[in-house]
Amino acid sequence: MSDPHPARIDTQPAFETLLTELGREPLLAVDTEAASFHRYHDRVYLVQLSSRTRTAVVDPLVHRLGDVGDRAA
């Protein structure tokens, strides 16, 4: 059973661990929260990554999220 509370990923080692764990999953869900009000370009400020057993929120301004796509491919 999954934890009902998402993990907050706020360190690089925790982010690396998350990517390794999610890389083994057959199915992932990604949700983003962006701010575009009074901006010319949208900016993503929060990313939620979920598998069937784990959910985590990641600050994309701190971590390179390109690594998620590279490892999930």
N, C-alpha and C positions, 0 to 999 in steps of 0.2 A: 504494500500500500504506500502511496506517495504522501509526503509531508504536505499538509494543507497550506503551509506558509512558504512563500518563495524565499530562496536564499539570496541575500544581497552580496553580489560579487564585487568586492572593493579592493582587492589586491591582485597583483599580477600572478602570483602562484595559484590563487584560488581560480582565476580565469583560465589558466593553463590546465588545471585539474578538471574544470568544467568542460573545456573543449575535448579533453581526452575521454571523459565519461560520455559526453553526448555523441562523440564520434563513433561509438559502438552501437548507438541506437538506430533501429531501422526507420523510425518515424520521428520527425521533429516539427514543432510549431514555433513560429516566430511572430511576435507582436511588437510594434513600435509605437512610440508616442513622440510626436513632433510638434514643434512650435513654428507657426508661420504668420501669426497675427502681427501686423506692423513690420513684416520682414519681406525682403524681395525673394529670398530663397528659404525653403524649408530647412530646418535643422532638427535632426533626431536627438532627443535628450534622454531616452530610456528605451532599452530593448529587453523584452522578456523572451526567454528561451525555455521551451518545455519539451520533455519527453513524456512517455506514459507514466514515469515514476518520479520525475524531478522537474521542478520549475525554479528558474533563477532570473533575477533582474540584473542587468549590466548597464553601467554608465558608458555610453559610446564615446564620450569626450575623454575618457581615461584609457580605454582599451581599444586595440586595433580590431575592429569587428570583421575585417577582411579575412582574418584567421578562421572565423566561423564558416564562411563559405568554402574556403580552401579545404578544411577538414571534413566538411559535410558532403562534399562532392564525391 
